[in-house]
Amino acid sequence: MRLYEYEGKMLFKEYKIPVPRSVLIGNISELSELDKVVYPVVLKAQIFVGGRGKSGIIKIVNSYSEAVDEIKGMLGKSVSGYEIKKILVEEKIPISHEFYVSATIDRTIHKLLLIVSKEGGMDIEAIAKTSPKSIIKHYVDVGVRPDAYLGRQLASKMGITGNGVVEAGAIISNMYNLFLACEAKLVEINPLVMTSNGKFIALDSKVDIDEDAMFRHPILKKLGIEARHEVGELTASEQIAKSAGVPYVELDGDIGVFPGGAGFGIASLDLITKFGGKPANFMDSGGAPTQERLQLMIGLLINNPRVKAIFGARFGGISRCDDWAKAVVKYVIENKPSKPMIMRMAGNMEAEGRQIFNEAFKEYPDLFKNIKIYKSDTPIEEVIKETIKVAKKL
């Protein structure tokens, strides 16, 4: 379960990780809390969206009146389908340098992992691309609690010197202690900043904890952090899918994915990414899906403004190709979508499904001019590459 930034920072304070002074505003009646802060301050919308600064929901303000106006404009605003319900108001920290530190799990080798970098302020994937040599990894065997010197050792490897080694080292050690004590899946400080006077502060927090283990950790209840399914953080499309029992997760890409089972759905995301595309979603039709379910799945992609092209694939087993074809044809005839669909169909009742498509193509050539259905003799990789090519042209 993901924690909001302010929840993560409450945990940080419990584990002696310095964070900026702040107040939390949840509605207009709490604006009096702004009397407690010293300006300038940073207003930070509390939603699970990346790139908040680029989205205009992290803002620096210099006065009480400016803060009030901005907060009134931000509360209740929807960003990428998420409603802003809380705003963290923090003191503005004078930054000298930004670092990256995190604790997580490497599931490929079943070990705990500390990752640090002398560069921060961006995703670790971006750091790995732009400055791979700056990333330092340290593996820890399960059940082993590292000595305190490890934090100082990693701080030194990050290029920190003098008294900063002790201070930053303590933060790294405390972060790892939090990670172990709360049975977290991820604890990330990005950026960990060194201020202009040489102090270290966690400017942001990203904490993901195991919901099933929360009952073992009374500190979470003490801080008001309770198990939730994050329904309130689902996008509008995700809520529609959830109500219909369709596994569906929106991503930030522009290629809609309309697969059969979950396994191939995940593989599709990997292949799209491998060939230079960006998937817009994960989706799973389940076994022998109904016509209504399949049409709802297509509609989720057509109605997603980020989706430029749709990649689809059906390997008929329990789920028949003719049922899939009927759903696609019916949706296209009734809704007249303009987004291109590049798909591949093979398996159970393939001939019947292909006949359904052929008849539709002849009867409604204009409606189906942007839709291609490949046979099994076309490698799925080629279908994906074509979809990516089409999306990039739009």
Buried (B, 14 or more C-beta within 10 A) or exposed (E): BBBBBBBBBBBBEBBEBBBBEBBBBEEEEBBEBBEEBEBEBBBBBBBBBEEBEEBEBBBEBEEBEBBBEBBEEBBEBEBBBBEBBBBBBBBBBEBEBBBBBBBBBEEEEEEBBBBBBBBBBBEBEEBEEEEEEBBBEBEBEEEEEBEBEBBBBBBBBBEBEEEBBEBBBBBBBBBBBBBBBBEBBBBBBBBBBBBEEEBBBBBBBBBBBEBEEBEEBEBBEEBEBEEEEEEEBBBBBBBBBBEEEBBBBBBEBBBBBBBBBBEBBBBBBEBBBEBEBBBBBBBBBBEEBEEEBBBBBBBBBBBBEBBBBBBBBBBBEEBBBBBBBBBBBBBBEEEEBEBBBBBBBBBBBBEBBBEBBEEBBEEBEEBBEBBBBBEEEEEBEEBBBBBBBBBBEE
